[in-house]
């Protein structure tokens, strides 16, 4: 009887771990898809050249990875105790992303980006 329970427990753990692996794979695909979509929209809006597109894509991927690391850290009990610190860190990450975009785009392009960003927030 103990062997049967051990075998069932083993299969249950195996199934749970495979779901986690697929979720992580989908998460990285979503990050890439989100970065491509953002870059494509910004390219249409601001007429970005190839160098700008790569820089924006890379900056977006980096920002999303950092934000995801914060959100997964929120599930950690120690991070939950910190609470507001994680949202402050997310703000810092977003501000760094905006600075990186500002350095990549021209003044006119960045003004268009800010206008669209403000419109989307409203």
GUTORFI-999473 format. One record per residue: residue number from 0; x, y, z of N, C-alpha, C in turn. Coordinates in Angstrom, 2 decimals. Layout:
BEGIN
[r NUM; [X; Y; Z]; [X; Y; Z]; [X; Y; Z]]
...
END
This chain:
BEGIN
[r 0; [0.82; -1.19; 0.00]; [0.00; 0.00; 0.00]; [0.87; 1.26; 0.00]]
[r 1; [1.96; 1.24; 0.79]; [2.85; 2.39; 0.84]; [3.52; 2.63; -0.50]]
[r 2; [3.83; 1.55; -1.22]; [4.46; 1.69; -2.52]; [3.52; 2.35; -3.52]]
[r 3; [2.25; 1.99; -3.46]; [1.25; 2.58; -4.37]; [1.12; 4.07; -4.09]]
[r 4; [1.06; 4.45; -2.84]; [0.96; 5.87; -2.48]; [2.21; 6.62; -2.93]]
[r 5; [3.37; 6.01; -2.77]; [4.62; 6.64; -3.19]; [4.65; 6.84; -4.70]]
[r 6; [4.18; 5.85; -5.46]; [4.15; 5.96; -6.92]; [3.18; 7.05; -7.35]]
[r 7; [2.01; 7.11; -6.74]; [1.02; 8.14; -7.08]; [1.58; 9.52; -6.76]]
[r 8; [2.23; 9.66; -5.61]; [2.82; 10.94; -5.23]; [3.91; 11.34; -6.23]]
[r 9; [4.71; 10.39; -6.66]; [5.76; 10.67; -7.64]; [5.17; 11.20; -8.94]]
[r 10; [4.12; 10.55; -9.45]; [3.49; 11.00; -10.68]; [2.85; 12.37; -10.51]]
[r 11; [2.25; 12.63; -9.37]; [1.65; 13.94; -9.12]; [2.71; 15.04; -9.13]]
[r 12; [3.82; 14.79; -8.50]; [4.91; 15.77; -8.47]; [5.47; 15.99; -9.87]]
[r 13; [5.59; 14.92; -10.63]; [6.09; 15.02; -12.00]; [5.16; 15.87; -12.85]]
[r 14; [3.87; 15.65; -12.74]; [2.91; 16.43; -13.51]; [2.94; 17.91; -13.11]]
[r 15; [3.04; 18.19; -11.85]; [3.10; 19.58; -11.40]; [4.34; 20.28; -11.90]]
[r 16; [5.46; 19.60; -11.93]; [6.70; 20.23; -12.39]; [6.67; 20.49; -13.89]]
[r 17; [6.01; 19.65; -14.68]; [5.94; 19.90; -16.11]; [5.06; 21.09; -16.41]]
[r 18; [4.01; 21.30; -15.65]; [3.17; 22.48; -15.84]; [3.97; 23.75; -15.58]]
[r 19; [4.81; 23.73; -14.58]; [5.64; 24.88; -14.26]; [6.62; 25.17; -15.39]]
[r 20; [7.20; 24.14; -15.97]; [8.15; 24.33; -17.07]; [7.46; 24.95; -18.28]]
[r 21; [6.26; 24.49; -18.60]; [5.52; 25.07; -19.72]; [5.14; 26.52; -19.43]]
[r 22; [4.78; 26.83; -18.21]; [4.41; 28.19; -17.86]; [5.59; 29.13; -18.02]]
[r 23; [6.79; 28.69; -17.64]; [7.97; 29.53; -17.79]; [8.29; 29.74; -19.26]]
[r 24; [8.13; 28.72; -20.07]; [8.39; 28.84; -21.50]; [7.41; 29.82; -22.13]]
[r 25; [6.14; 29.71; -21.79]; [5.14; 30.62; -22.33]; [5.39; 32.05; -21.87]]
[r 26; [5.87; 32.22; -20.66]; [6.15; 33.55; -20.14]; [7.23; 34.24; -20.97]]
[r 27; [8.30; 33.52; -21.31]; [9.36; 34.13; -22.11]; [8.88; 34.43; -23.53]]
[r 28; [8.00; 33.59; -24.06]; [7.43; 33.88; -25.38]; [6.56; 35.13; -25.32]]
[r 29; [5.79; 35.27; -24.25]; [4.94; 36.44; -24.11]; [5.78; 37.70; -23.98]]
[r 30; [6.89; 37.63; -23.28]; [7.76; 38.80; -23.16]; [8.25; 39.23; -24.53]]
[r 31; [8.68; 38.27; -25.31]; [9.18; 38.57; -26.65]; [8.06; 39.13; -27.53]]
[r 32; [6.89; 38.53; -27.46]; [5.76; 39.01; -28.27]; [5.35; 40.41; -27.85]]
[r 33; [5.34; 40.67; -26.54]; [4.99; 42.01; -26.06]; [6.01; 43.04; -26.54]]
[r 34; [7.28; 42.70; -26.47]; [8.33; 43.62; -26.91]; [8.22; 43.89; -28.41]]
[r 35; [7.94; 42.84; -29.19]; [7.79; 43.02; -30.64]; [6.59; 43.90; -30.95]]
[r 36; [5.48; 43.68; -30.26]; [4.28; 44.48; -30.49]; [4.53; 45.93; -30.14]]
[r 37; [5.15; 46.17; -28.99]; [5.44; 47.53; -28.56]; [6.35; 48.22; -29.56]]
[r 38; [7.40; 47.52; -29.99]; [8.35; 48.09; -30.95]; [7.67; 48.38; -32.28]]
[r 39; [6.81; 47.47; -32.72]; [6.11; 47.66; -33.99]; [5.20; 48.88; -33.93]]
[r 40; [4.45; 49.02; -32.83]; [3.56; 50.18; -32.69]; [4.36; 51.48; -32.65]]
[r 41; [5.46; 51.47; -31.92]; [6.29; 52.67; -31.82]; [6.95; 52.98; -33.16]]
[r 42; [7.29; 51.95; -33.93]; [7.87; 52.15; -35.25]; [6.87; 52.83; -36.17]]
[r 43; [5.62; 52.36; -36.15]; [4.58; 52.98; -36.98]; [4.35; 54.43; -36.57]]
[r 44; [4.33; 54.65; -35.27]; [4.01; 55.97; -34.74]; [5.14; 56.97; -34.96]]
[r 45; [6.38; 56.54; -34.79]; [7.51; 57.48; -34.78]; [8.52; 57.27; -35.90]]
[r 46; [8.26; 56.38; -36.83]; [9.19; 56.09; -37.93]; [10.60; 55.77; -37.42]]
[r 47; [10.72; 54.71; -36.66]; [12.01; 54.31; -36.11]; [12.86; 53.64; -37.18]]
[r 48; [14.17; 53.85; -37.09]; [15.08; 53.11; -37.97]; [15.45; 51.79; -37.30]]
[r 49; [16.22; 50.98; -37.98]; [16.55; 49.64; -37.48]; [17.30; 49.65; -36.15]]
[r 50; [18.23; 50.58; -36.00]; [19.00; 50.67; -34.75]; [18.09; 51.03; -33.59]]
[r 51; [17.20; 51.98; -33.82]; [16.26; 52.39; -32.78]; [15.33; 51.24; -32.42]]
[r 52; [14.87; 50.50; -33.43]; [13.98; 49.37; -33.17]; [14.65; 48.33; -32.27]]
[r 53; [15.90; 48.00; -32.57]; [16.62; 47.02; -31.75]; [16.81; 47.52; -30.32]]
[r 54; [17.15; 48.80; -30.19]; [17.37; 49.36; -28.85]; [16.07; 49.38; -28.05]]
[r 55; [14.96; 49.74; -28.69]; [13.66; 49.77; -28.01]; [13.24; 48.35; -27.63]]
[r 56; [13.41; 47.41; -28.54]; [13.06; 46.01; -28.26]; [13.86; 45.48; -27.07]]
[r 57; [15.16; 45.71; -27.08]; [16.01; 45.23; -25.98]; [15.66; 45.89; -24.66]]
[r 58; [15.38; 47.19; -24.69]; [15.01; 47.90; -23.47]; [13.68; 47.37; -22.92]]
[r 59; [12.74; 47.11; -23.81]; [11.43; 46.59; -23.39]; [11.57; 45.19; -22.79]]
[r 60; [12.38; 44.35; -23.42]; [12.60; 43.00; -22.88]; [13.24; 43.06; -21.50]]
[r 61; [14.22; 43.94; -21.34]; [14.90; 44.07; -20.05]; [13.92; 44.56; -18.98]]
[r 62; [13.10; 45.55; -19.34]; [12.12; 46.07; -18.39]; [11.12; 44.98; -17.99]]
[r 63; [10.61; 44.24; -18.96]; [9.64; 43.19; -18.66]; [10.24; 42.08; -17.79]]
[r 64; [11.48; 41.73; -18.06]; [12.13; 40.70; -17.23]; [12.27; 41.17; -15.79]]
[r 65; [12.65; 42.43; -15.62]; [12.81; 42.96; -14.26]; [11.46; 43.05; -13.55]]
[r 66; [10.43; 43.49; -14.27]; [9.09; 43.59; -13.67]; [8.59; 42.19; -13.31]]
[r 67; [8.80; 41.21; -14.20]; [8.39; 39.84; -13.90]; [9.13; 39.28; -12.70]]
[r 68; [10.40; 39.62; -12.58]; [11.16; 39.16; -11.41]; [10.56; 39.75; -10.14]]
[r 69; [10.10; 40.99; -10.20]; [9.46; 41.59; -9.04]; [8.14; 40.90; -8.73]]
[r 70; [7.35; 40.62; -9.76]; [6.04; 40.02; -9.51]; [6.18; 38.59; -9.00]]
[r 71; [7.19; 37.86; -9.48]; [7.38; 36.52; -8.94]; [7.95; 36.59; -7.53]]
[r 72; [8.70; 37.63; -7.25]; [9.21; 37.82; -5.89]; [8.08; 38.17; -4.93]]
[r 73; [7.01; 38.77; -5.46]; [5.87; 39.10; -4.61]; [5.25; 37.85; -4.01]]
[r 74; [5.36; 36.74; -4.71]; [4.81; 35.49; -4.18]; [5.64; 34.95; -3.02]]
[r 75; [6.84; 35.45; -2.91]; [7.72; 35.05; -1.81]; [7.26; 35.78; -0.55]]
[r 76; [7.21; 35.09; 0.56]; [6.70; 35.68; 1.80]; [7.55; 36.85; 2.28]]
[r 77; [8.83; 36.78; 2.08]; [9.70; 37.89; 2.49]; [9.39; 39.14; 1.67]]
[r 78; [9.14; 38.94; 0.38]; [8.84; 40.08; -0.48]; [7.48; 40.68; -0.15]]
[r 79; [6.53; 39.84; 0.24]; [5.21; 40.35; 0.62]; [5.34; 41.25; 1.84]]
[r 80; [6.23; 40.90; 2.73]; [6.44; 41.73; 3.92]; [6.98; 43.10; 3.54]]
[r 81; [7.73; 43.17; 2.45]; [8.27; 44.46; 2.01]; [7.19; 45.33; 1.37]]
[r 82; [6.23; 44.71; 0.70]; [5.06; 45.38; 0.15]; [5.35; 46.54; -0.76]]
[r 83; [5.29; 47.74; -0.23]; [5.40; 48.96; -1.02]; [6.76; 49.07; -1.71]]
[r 84; [7.76; 48.42; -1.17]; [9.08; 48.50; -1.77]; [9.08; 47.95; -3.19]]
[r 85; [8.32; 46.88; -3.45]; [8.30; 46.31; -4.79]; [7.63; 47.25; -5.78]]
[r 86; [6.58; 47.96; -5.37]; [5.95; 48.90; -6.30]; [6.87; 50.09; -6.54]]
[r 87; [7.64; 50.49; -5.53]; [8.61; 51.56; -5.72]; [9.71; 51.11; -6.68]]
[r 88; [10.12; 49.85; -6.57]; [11.12; 49.31; -7.49]; [10.57; 49.25; -8.91]]
[r 89; [9.30; 48.92; -9.06]; [8.67; 48.89; -10.39]; [8.67; 50.28; -11.00]]
[r 90; [8.43; 51.30; -10.18]; [8.46; 52.68; -10.67]; [9.86; 53.05; -11.12]]
[r 91; [10.85; 52.64; -10.37]; [12.25; 52.91; -10.74]; [12.58; 52.23; -12.07]]
[r 92; [12.11; 51.00; -12.25]; [12.36; 50.26; -13.49]; [11.68; 50.97; -14.66]]
[r 93; [10.44; 51.42; -14.48]; [9.72; 52.12; -15.55]; [10.40; 53.44; -15.90]]
[r 94; [10.87; 54.15; -14.89]; [11.57; 55.41; -15.15]; [12.87; 55.18; -15.90]]
[r 95; [13.58; 54.12; -15.56]; [14.82; 53.78; -16.27]; [14.51; 53.43; -17.73]]
[r 96; [13.39; 52.74; -17.95]; [12.96; 52.40; -19.31]; [12.68; 53.67; -20.11]]
[r 97; [11.97; 54.62; -19.49]; [11.68; 55.89; -20.17]; [12.96; 56.66; -20.49]]
[r 98; [13.92; 56.65; -19.57]; [15.19; 57.33; -19.84]; [15.93; 56.67; -21.01]]
[r 99; [15.86; 55.35; -21.06]; [16.53; 54.63; -22.15]; [15.85; 54.97; -23.49]]
[r 100; [14.53; 55.03; -23.48]; [13.80; 55.40; -24.70]; [14.13; 56.83; -25.10]]
[r 101; [14.19; 57.71; -24.12]; [14.50; 59.12; -24.40]; [15.87; 59.24; -25.05]]
[r 102; [16.82; 58.45; -24.60]; [18.16; 58.47; -25.18]; [18.21; 57.88; -26.58]]
[r 103; [17.26; 57.02; -26.90]; [17.23; 56.36; -28.20]; [16.50; 57.19; -29.25]]
[r 104; [15.41; 57.81; -28.85]; [14.56; 58.55; -29.78]; [15.02; 60.00; -29.92]]
[r 105; [14.61; 60.62; -31.03]; [14.83; 62.06; -31.18]; [13.83; 62.80; -30.30]]
[r 106; [13.99; 64.11; -30.18]; [13.08; 64.90; -29.34]; [11.64; 64.80; -29.84]]
[r 107; [11.46; 64.87; -31.15]; [10.11; 64.80; -31.72]; [9.49; 63.42; -31.49]]
[r 108; [10.29; 62.39; -31.70]; [9.79; 61.03; -31.50]; [9.43; 60.79; -30.04]]
[r 109; [10.26; 61.28; -29.13]; [9.98; 61.09; -27.71]; [8.73; 61.86; -27.29]]
[r 110; [8.52; 63.03; -27.88]; [7.30; 63.80; -27.58]; [6.06; 63.02; -28.02]]
[r 111; [6.12; 62.39; -29.20]; [5.01; 61.56; -29.67]; [4.78; 60.38; -28.73]]
[r 112; [5.87; 59.76; -28.30]; [5.78; 58.63; -27.37]; [5.11; 59.05; -26.07]]
[r 113; [5.53; 60.18; -25.52]; [4.95; 60.65; -24.26]; [3.47; 60.99; -24.42]]
[r 114; [3.12; 61.59; -25.54]; [1.73; 61.95; -25.79]; [0.86; 60.70; -25.86]]
[r 115; [1.33; 59.69; -26.55]; [0.58; 58.44; -26.65]; [0.51; 57.74; -25.30]]
[r 116; [1.59; 57.77; -24.56]; [1.62; 57.14; -23.24]; [0.62; 57.82; -22.30]]
[r 117; [0.56; 59.14; -22.35]; [-0.40; 59.88; -21.51]; [-1.83; 59.57; -21.94]]
[r 118; [-2.05; 59.45; -23.24]; [-3.39; 59.14; -23.75]; [-3.82; 57.74; -23.30]]
[r 119; [-2.90; 56.80; -23.32]; [-3.22; 55.42; -22.91]; [-3.50; 55.32; -21.42]]
[r 120; [-2.86; 56.16; -20.61]; [-3.11; 56.15; -19.17]; [-4.48; 56.70; -18.83]]
[r 121; [-4.93; 57.66; -19.63]; [-6.23; 58.30; -19.36]; [-7.39; 57.44; -19.73]]
END
